Amino acid sequence: NFDCGTDYHKVYKLEAVESSYLCSAGAPESDEKWGRHTDRMVEMAITIMAIANGSILPFLGNPGKDSTCHQEARTEMKIGIHSGPVVAGVAGKKAPSYHCFGDTMNTASRMGS
């Protein structure tokens, strides 16, 4: 799954909401330890495409009666990579979680819509 990819490529999953999966490289850990953040993000994007491409999507129908069902089920996605400065920190009292804020995040968020 995608979470295994984040561990492998040393990127941090910021959020996964509905059909959106937002990752960060270089935060919360600096790039000095793991290498260039752009390389890791591109490799993560390729991993996401490979995982999604290999998935069989649930559908209505009986695959035994219609052998073309699996061939016609395709995954479509948009992947955007944006780089820039962010302000990061822990937000929330009841359920604290790590978030990034700023124009870079706003642009990245709009790339997926």
N, C-alpha and C positions, 0 to 999 in steps of 0.2 A: 504494500500500500504506500501512499504518498509519505506517511510518517517515517517509514523505513528509509525512504530516499533522503529525508531531511537529516537523519542521523548519519547516513553514509556520506553525504556531501557537506556536512557541517554547516547547514543553514538552519535558521530558527523559524518555526511555524508561528506566525503572529496570530492568525485566525483562519478558521475554515467555516464559512457561513454559506448555506445553501450550495450554490455551484461555484463558489469562490474559494480560492486557497491562496493566502498571502504569506510570503516568506521573506526573511531578511538574512543577509549575509554581512558580517562586519558588526553586527549588534545582536545580542548583548556582549559577545566576545569580539575582541579586535581581530583584524585580519593578520596581525603579526604572527599569531599562533597557527592559523590554518592556511594562509596564502590569499591570493587575490579573490575578492568577493565577486567580481564579474565572472570569472571562470566558474566559480562554484554555482552561481545562479543559472548560468547557461547550461551547465551539466544537470542541474536540478530540473530545468525546463525540459530537457531531452528525456530525463527519467520519467517525468510526469506524462509526456506524450507516449513513451513506450509502455508504461503501466496502463494507461487508458486505452491504447490501441490493442492490448492483449486481453482486455476485459470483455466478457460476454454480458451484454446488457439484458436485463429482464424485459420480457415482452409478453403480450397476450397472444396465445396460440400454442399449438403443440408442435415442438420441433420434429417429432417423429413423423407427423403427417405432412409437414411442409419443410423440406430440407433446405430451402433458400432463406429461411428466417434468420439464421445466424449470419449469413453473408450480407444481408441487407441492413443489419443493425450496425450502425457506425457511430463513433463518438466524434463530436465536433467540439472544438475548444478554441479559445483565444488565449494566447500567452503573451504577456507584456513584461518587459524588464525595464525598470527605471532606476536611476542612481542619483543620489544627492544627499544632502545633510538632513538629519532628523533630530528631534528631541525625543528622548526615550525615558521611560520611567514606569513605576508600578502605580496603577490607578485602581481605585475602589476600596471600600471598607469591608463589605460583606464577603466579597469574592475577589480579592486583589489579583490582578493579572498584569503582565508586562505589555506595554503598548508603545508604539512610536507615533509621533505627531509631527505636523508641519506640511509645507507645500509639497515636498517629495511624496509624502503619503497620500495627499489629496490627488496628485497627478497619477500615481500608481493605481489608486482606487478607481479613477475614471477610465483608465486604460481597459479595465475588465468589463465595463458596461457598454 
